[in-house]
Amino acid sequence: KDTENTDKRSLPKHQSLALKILNSCINFVGLPDTIRSSIEVLRIIENGLYVLASATDEILPFIHTLLTPLASLLSHDDDLTTIKAFGVFRAILIVSGDFFSRRLLEQVWPTIKAILRGADKNALLGKRRVYLETTALFTLESMAFKLRIAEKDLLGIFSVLLDYLAHRRSKEATEAAIGVAKALAYADRDLAWLALSEKRVLKPKKPAFPSIHLQ
């Protein structure tokens, strides 16, 4: 007990308070509740993660407990809740680095893939849907920078990005996809070049958005 009390006292007051708040909030993640309440809980958790970024011993066990209920919100019926959940995942990537690499890929990538492949290719997308796509892509970009991604997974990500890199989606989503491609190229330049050149999307003949450049 004395050791535990010493450890707790070693945290600054603001971090100790933040940890107590986060441990309370986790009980509300994934519960059937109003959309507004869910978003507020996620906002508190996201901010709390940044406050505790330097408290590794305390934040990693919390993240371990949080990941599963948080992942369930990625398939929430409400896009705003899903978008906010992605924000929490990006905060996790920032504060934990590649500590949860395999688990994050397994729990987050399938949902991102479903969102990107499920977008309607033949119709204009609503603003919220475009925002959901770009948020998923921004999260994927953070994953590419922070996580150790195996070659097979890298190729899988590129295969999903092709429609975006070929300028077949909204301008905002295309720009976000280019950010992901650059992050993946940073991780493995040769594999990125091979994946893009084979699909011939490095230089589209008639780009829909002339102001966007892949290089």
N, C-alpha and C positions, 0 to 999 in steps of 0.2 A: 504493500500500500504506500509506504514511504517513497518507493521508487516511482510509482505511478503519479503521486502528487508532485514529485520533483519534475517529472516529465511535463505534466500539465502546466506547472508554473513557468516552465521554460518558454512556453508560447507567449508572445505579446498578447495583451488583452484583446486587441481587435481581432486577432486570428483565433484566439480561444472562443470568443463570442461567435465568430463566423462559423467555426466548426460545430458548435452547438446548434446553430440555426440550420446548417446543412443536414445534420443528422436528424433533425425534426422534419425537414422538408422531404427527405427521401421516402418517408411513410406515405406521402401523398402522390408520388410519381406513379403514373399508370392507373390510378384509381378512376372509376367512372365518375366524373365530376363535370362541372361546367367548363366550357372552353376557356373562359376568362381566368378561372382559378388555375387551370393547368398551365396556362401561359405565364401567370404570375409566379408560380412555383418554379418553373424552368428558368425564369429571369433571375430569381433569387439565387438559384443553384449556379447559374453561369457566372454571376458576379462574385459569388462566394468562392468559386474555384480560383479565380484570379487573385483574390485576397490571400488564399492559402497556397499560392504557387510555390513559395519558398519552404513550406512546411511539409516536406516530402513524406516523412514517416506517418503523418496524420492524413494526408490527402489521398495517398495511394490506396489504403484500405477502403476509404469512402468511395473512391471511383470503382473499385472492384465490386462493391455492393450495388452501386448505382447503374452499372452498365446494362444489366438484363432488363430492369423495368424501363430504363430510358430507351432501349432498343425497341420496345413494344410501341412506343409513341411514334416511331418512324412510319408506321403503317396506320396511323390515326386517320379517322374519316375527315378530320378538319385539317386543311393544308397549313393554317397558321400554327397549329400545335406542332406539326411535323417540322415546319421551318424553324421554330424555336428550339426544338429538340436537336436539330442539326447545329444550331449555335452552341448548345451545350457540348456536343461532341467536338466541335472545333476548340472549345476551351479546354476540354480534356486532352486533346492533342498537344496544346500549347504547354500545359502544366505537367504532363506525364511523358512527353516525348514518345519514344518507341517502346515504352515499358509494356503496353498492352497491344502490341502490333498485331499478333495473330487473332486475338479476340475482337479487336476493332474491325479488322478486315472481314471476319466472319459475320459480325453482327450489323455492320453498316453498309458494306458494299452491295449485298443483295438488294437492299431497299433502293440505293442510289441507281443501280442497274435497272430495276423495275420502273422507277420514275422516268429515267432517260429513254428507255425503250418504249414506254407506254404513251409518250407524247404523240399527239395526232400529227402526222407528217403532212396531211393534205388540207389542213384548215388553220386559220389564224388562231393562236392561243390567247386565252384571256390573260390579263395582267397578272393575276394571282398565280396561275399555272406557270407562266414564264418565270415569275419570282421563285417558285418552288424549284423549277429546273436549275436556275442559276445558283440558288442556295445549295442544292445538292452538288453541283459542280464545284463551287467554292470549297465545300467540305472535302470533296475528292482531291482537290488541289492541295489542301492542308495535309491530307493523308499521304499524298505522293511525296511531299517534302519531309514529313516527320517519321513515316513508318518504313520498315524494311519490307519491301514488296518483292516477292519471288517473280521470276521471269514469266511463269505461266499466268500469274495474276496481272502482270503488266500488259501482256498481250490481250488478255480478256478485257481490260479497261480500254485499251486502244480500239478494240473491235466495237465497243459501245459508243466511242467518241466519233466514229467515222461520219455519221450523218451531220454532226455539228461542225466538224472540221471541213466538210464539203459544202458548208454554207446552206444546208437544207433546213435549218431551224431559225429561230429569231436571232436578231443581231446580238442581243444581250447574252443569250445562251451560247452563241458562237464564240463571242469574246471570252466567256468564262471557260469554254472547252479548250480554247487555245492556251489559257493559263494552265490548265491541267496538263496539256501536252508538253508544255515547257517544263513543268515540274517533273514529269516522268522522264523527259530527256535529260534533266539534271541528274536523275537517279541512274539512268542507263542510256547514254547517248546513242550507242550503236543499235540497241534494240529499238529505240524510238525511231531512228532513221529507217530501219528495216520495215517496221510496222507501217509507217506512213508512206514510204515509197512504193511498197507492194500494192497498197490500195490506191495509189496515185491521187492523194489528196494534198500533197505538198504545194502544188500550184494549180488550182482549179482553173479551167479554161475561161469560164464566165462567172466570176464571183458575184454573189448576190449583194455583198457588202464591200465595195471597192476600198473603203477606208480601213478595213481590217487586214492585217498582214500576219502570216504565220511565222515569219522570221524576225 
